[in-house]
């Protein structure tokens, strides 16, 4: 796996800037969130609303979106490992990796009112009893992401649950972290582009789009292109590179992206998942090839992004690996300017928060 930069941008994120509920619960529409548009070439910053996104785009530009739909991936369970049999845990299903085998994350209850936290010291061979009679058996680490002594974040587990989506509909709920105190229905974690179920966590950069906005942008000459990357578990507490994820860039998407660039249009990724998918198939000249499977590609400053000219994304936690990707699109200096402005202006972080458009 590619290494991620160890010195990604660090800053203090006040609790008040973590979006604790969907914008609809705050009395605004999905497209009513704020937008900060920045340009790396001159460090310019514009503060506006997401509904004004089109003012920063031009006819011939392409917005590449992720068509993965979010699934209920969090499940109550009990772990039986000889160290307190029956201890309550939460299982996060990250991705299927073979017949009756899954990449999963185990989490334990944190302090009252603080949700869950990683359980890094589970043991191979432990049995996890889920609701509905399902049992997971830990087989070994999956794509170890931390350094020495960090424990295991993702496990390969044997888990037979039958038809996954039916099981998830009945017994599961969306993954959420401590900054979101209430459980929201899965519909709040879907984008208008969602087509194929498979993401453990929402490809949240596309959440603010409405069908009306899509139609308006298309009337302006902006093209939408879909790729697929099923986002796995990406816990907010861990300063780690992302684990391998499943993706698919089909021949039509590759052709549309390459055609737009050949005609002078800009290719703008809607979300870091899209960048990962495109960069996994792009060549040294930035042309995108069709491709599918698992990608362990990690984008960082030592590997400049070649396939996109900009990125629409949320605001990322301090030291998050996603910040290394942003730095490879812009620069560390530009991120310091942009995030300084976001903190001063009170932008909201995380999946239900505001958005950041970065153009080169």
N, C-alpha and C positions, 0 to 999 in steps of 0.2 A: 504494500500500500504506500502511496506517496506520503511523505511527511508533510505536516502542516506547520506553518511558521509558529515558532514558540512564543513570539513576542507580539501577538495581535493586540490591537488597540485596547487599552484599559482605561476605565473611567468609573466614577461612582454613579450608579443608577438609583435615584430615589424611588422608594416603594410607590409613591404617588404617581409615578409615570408608567407604571405597569397597567395596561388596560385590563380591568378585572371583569369585564362583561362585554358582550357584543355591542356595537354602536346602536343597533336597534333598541337595546334596553336603555340606552342613554338618550333616546328620543330623536335620533337621526337615522337616515337611511344608510345602507351599505356604502353608497357612493358619497356620503356626507363627511367621511373622514378627511383629515387634513393631508395635504401633499406638500412635501418639500422637494423642489426641483433644483438640482445642483449640476454645475458643469465643471468637470475637472480641468479643462484647458485654462480657465481663468479664475477658478474658485468662486464663481458667482453662485448666489443662493437666492431662490425665489420661494416665498411662503404663500401657499394658495390652498385650494380645496381639490379633492380628487376629481370632482366633476369638471375641473379645468384642465385635465390631463391633455386633452386635444390641443390646447394652446401651445404645448411643448413638442408636438409631433408635426410631421409634414406628410403630404401625399407621397406614397411610395415607401414609407416606413413600414416595418413589419413588427408586430408584437407577437412573440412566440410564447404560447401559454402551455400549461401542464393540464392534460385532460384526466389525470388520476382523480378518482373520487375517494373521499375519506371513509373509513369503516370504523365501527365500534371496536376499539382495540384494547380497552382496559377491562379487566375482569377481577372480581374478588376471589380470593383463594386462601388456602392454608398450606403451610409448608411443614413437612414432616422430615426432619433431618437429624433427630436425636439431640437437638439442643433447645428443646422447648417445643415438643410436638404440637402441632395444631396452631402455631403462631399465624396470625392474620397477615397476609401479604396482598399486594396487588400485582397482577401479571399484565405486562404490556406485550402484546403480540407485535413484533416488528416486521417479520416477513416469513412466508413459507419458503423452505429451502430444500424440499424433497418430500417424498411420500411420508405423511405423518411426522414430519420434522419441521420445526419452526425456530427462528431466531426470536428469543424472548428477553425481556428485561424484568427483573424482580425488584419490587419496591416495598418498603415498609412504611407504616404510619409514622409520621413525624410528630412534633409537638402539637398539642391541641390547636386547631385552627390553621395549621401550616401544611396540610395536605400530606403528601408522601415524599420520601427521599430514597435515593438508591440503596439497594441492599447488595453491597459488593462482595460479601464474604460467604455467600452460599457455597455449597459443596456439590461436586459431581456425584450423581447417584441419588440425590435428594428427590423425593416425590412431592409434587405440588397438586393438591386437590382443588379443582375448580368446581363451580356450580354446574348442575346438570349431569354430574357423574364423570366429568372429564378428568383425566390425570395426566400431568406433565412430569416427565423424568428428565432431570438435567444430565446431559451427556458430556458436555465440555464447553469451553469458551468458543464464542463465535466472533471472529474478527476482533481480537483483543485491541482495545483502543487506548488505554491508559499506559502510563509508564510502570516501571517496577514498583510493586507494592500497592498498585492502584486498585487491585481486586478485579473481579469480572463484572462488567456492565451488561454485556449481551451473552446469553447462553444459547447453545444448540440444545434443543429439547425434543424428546419424543412426545408428541401430543396428537391424539386421535380425537377429533371433535366432529367428524362427519362433514356435512356441508357447512363451510366456514361462515358464510354470510347469514344463514339461518341461525346458526349458533350465536353469532355476534348480535343479531337483531334481538334475540331472546334474552341473552345473559350479559351482554356487554354494554359499554358506554364509551363515549369519546375520551381519549386521553386528555387530561388537563393537569395543570400544575398549581402550586399553592397560590399564585397570584389570581387565579380564577376560583373564587370560593364556591360557586354554584355549578351544578351539572346542567349543561344545555343540550337540547336534543341534537342528534347528528345533523339535522338540516342546517344548523348554524355553522357547521364545519364544512359545508359544500360550497364550491364556486359554480358559477354559471357554465363553466367549461367542463365540469365533472362528467365523465362518461364511463370509465372503467374502474370499478372499485379495487382498492389495493393499498391506499396510503394509510399508514398508522397515524400519521399526523397530517393536518391539513396543509396543502400547498397554498399558504395563506396570502401570498402576494396577489393572487387573483381574486380574493374574496370581495373586494370593493366594487368590482365590475357588476353592472346590471345589464340586462339584455338591451335596454334602451341605450345605454352608453356604447355598447358594442355596435349597435346599428348606426349610431351617430358617427362614431369613428370610422366605420366602413364608408359612410357617405362622404367623409372627408378624404377618402383615398388611403386610409390606413388598413393594412391587411392583417388578418389574424391567422396564425399557423399553430397547429397543435402538435406537441410531442408528449411522450408519456414517461414519467418517472414516479414510481411508487415510493413515496417518502417513508422512511423507517423511523424508528424511535430516535429522537434528537433531544434528549433531556436538557432542560435549561440550566441544570446545575453543573454540567461537565464541560471543562475546557478541553475538548477532545476533537480530533478529526472525525468526520462522518464515516459510518460503517458502509460496506458495499450495499448498493441498492439496485433494484430492477428497473430497466429502462427500455424504451423502444422509440427510435427515430425512423419513421418510414420513408420510403423513397420520395413520396410526394412532398413531405415536410422538408426534406433535404433540398429538393429541387427548388421549392418556393423560397427558401432562405437564400440559397446561392443566386437565384435569379434576381431577387430584390437587391442584393449587394452589387451584382454586376451592373445594375441599372442606377446605382448611386443611392439607393435607399438605405436607411439605417436598420439594423437588426437589434431589437431591444427585447431582452429576456424578461418575462414576467415571473420573477422568483429565482432564487439560487438553485432550485431543482432543475430548472430549464437550462441554466448555465452548465450544470454538471452533465446533463444529458448531451447537450451540443458539443461540449468540449471532449466528451468521451468518444465522439465520432469524427471530430474535426481534424483536418490535417494541418501541416505547418503553415499553409497559406491562408488558413481560416475557412476553407471550404468544408461544408458539412457532408458527411457520407451517411447512408442508411446504416443502421446498426441496432442490435437488440441483445439483451442478456443482462448480466450483472456488471456494474461498474464500481471500481474502487478508486476512481480518479479523484484526486483532491486538488483543488485549485488554490494557488497561493502566489505571493509576489514573485517567487522564483520561476513561476510558470505563467507568464502573462496570458490573459484571455485573448483568443484570436477570433472567435466565432461571433461575438456580439459587440455592438457599439454602445450599449447602454443597458441598464438594469433597473427594473421597478421592483422594489423589495420593501419589507418592513424594517424596523429598527432592531438591531441585534444586540444581545446581551454582551457585557464586557468580556473580552478575551475569547469570544465565540469564534469557532473556526470559519464561520461565514464572513467574519470581518476580514480574514485573509483573502477570501475571494473578492470582496469589495475593493481591497487594496490593489489587487491585480488588475482590476478594471480601471480604477482611478489611481490614487497614490495615498500613502500614509498622510501626507500633508493635507490632502483634500478631505480625507476622512476626519482628521482632527478639526478642520474648519466646519464641516457639515455636522458632525456630532456635537460639537460645541454649540452650534446654533440650535440644534434640536433640543438639547438640554435646557438652554436658556429660554426657548420659546414654549417649553412644556409639551412637546410632542409625546404621544403615547406609544409604548413599546409592545411587542409580542403580537400574537396572531389576531387579536381583536383591535389592534392599535392603528396608528397612522402609517403613511407610506412615504417612501423616499425614491425619487427618480434620479438616477445618476447617469449623466451623459458625458461622453469623453470630450 
